Amino acid sequence: MRKTVDRSTFDRVIVPTYAPGAFIPVRGRGSRLYDATGRDWIDFAGGIAVTSVGHAHPRAVKALVDQGRRLWHVSNVLANEPSLRLASKLVARTFADRVFFANSGAEANEAALKLARRVASDGEAKGGKRPAKPRRFEIVAFDNSFHGRTLLTVTATGQPKYQEGYGPLPEGIRHVPYNDLAAARKAITDRTCAVIVEPLQGEGGVIPARREFLRGLRRRCDETGALLVFDEVQSGNGRTGTLFAYEQYGVAPDILTTAKGLGGGFPIGAMLTTEKLAAHFTVGAHGTTYGGGPLACAVAEAVFDIVSSKATLAGVARRHDRLVAGLEAIGRPHGLFAEVRGMGLLVGAELAAPWKGRAKDLVRLAEDRGLFLLQAGPDVLRFAPSLVIPLADLDAGLARLRRAVGDFLAPPEGKPGKARPRR
Ligand SMILES: *Cc1c(COP(=O)(O)O)cnc(C)c1O
């Protein structure tokens, strides 16, 4: 092969489920991405809330390289030291007593919902015989949620566009409006095996749960015997300023799932639960070839040590204030944002009415100005930088955003979204 690959190669060789940006990063350092020409982008996307300690953090790189020289993979037929260390740390710092490792958020949620079904089934088994279909099998989820792309988790996802064309979908999953406790109380009955909820909706528009909502769900689950599952795939691992978002609500789940920031970019997911519930996943009841592998867990342990430290978590709160103040200062003169919201370093800026549906245009203009951003739906800009982003990069990113907003509001020529000179 003579020629190097470029963006046009994507359209020839990759299944077109994505529409990636125009530049191809070849290197990342801290909170900056670089293309092959050396041009840099400040990374406010963090690989979708994943690169929690930035790119190529020396401690994460060292963990990866050291483990890479030692042992890559043995499967779960054998235990491995990194997974035992990481699980011990997760258990020590959370409500949970037991950890099941997977490779992604969807898989962590798949494990959580399968466990809930299994617990219900065990409860109805008589003399070792399970009912063909248990009485308690329903799953309650919420509108606008996102739980993954496997058939079960995409059915739990409360956004019909992700389910189109994949029927028949697994039965027994219903959706009610997020933050509507009365509707949830009605939907959760003694036929409900699990309630799955994001304490802070990410993909759905960066919407925090109300305190009374999560507390009310906990109460209703206790009344009916349903298990409460917190999907912290995006909100976990220090993202909101506490190790997990649930800590800020004073409500503990029965099962918690996480992934994204856990490995800081190395694929890994986890389902955390109590000893009592974990006992229902007996040998062979569930499994994965790669889950909990030594490489993933060694990296995740190094990432965990950084993101769980007092200094990092305090730094998230400080960066939140600085980011939100910066966004408000950029938006205020034009009334650009209807709301700036979120927790920690998962922040959403919702475009005001005149610019509804145009988050995509602004993301593209920011890219032209050397800033890499995310959307959360058509109306919301999403910010999920590294939890340890240098303050200078945070400020520089905001300055680039200000320029992009200038382009957005007063395009120098032609339509917004057209390529124009950089920076
Ligand atoms: C991203 C995400 C998932 C799915 O994670 P994958 O690793 O893409 O499978 C599930 N739940 C939430 C809340 C997410 O943000």
The ligand as a Gaussian input file, in Angstrom:
#p B3LYP/6-31G(d) Opt

LIG

0 1
 C      -22.886000       5.372000      25.852000
 C      -23.937000       4.883000      26.759000
 C      -24.338000       3.535000      26.759000
 C      -23.784000       2.531000      25.773000
 O      -22.418000       2.328000      25.932000
 P      -21.577000       1.585000      24.769000
 O      -20.211000       1.455000      25.363000
 O      -21.629000       2.470000      23.569000
 O      -22.232000       0.284000      24.525000
 C      -25.279000       3.127000      27.691000
 N      -25.800000       3.995000      28.566000
 C      -25.454000       5.286000      28.601000
 C      -26.051000       6.181000      29.625000
 C      -24.523000       5.786000      27.686000
 O      -24.192000       7.080000      27.709000

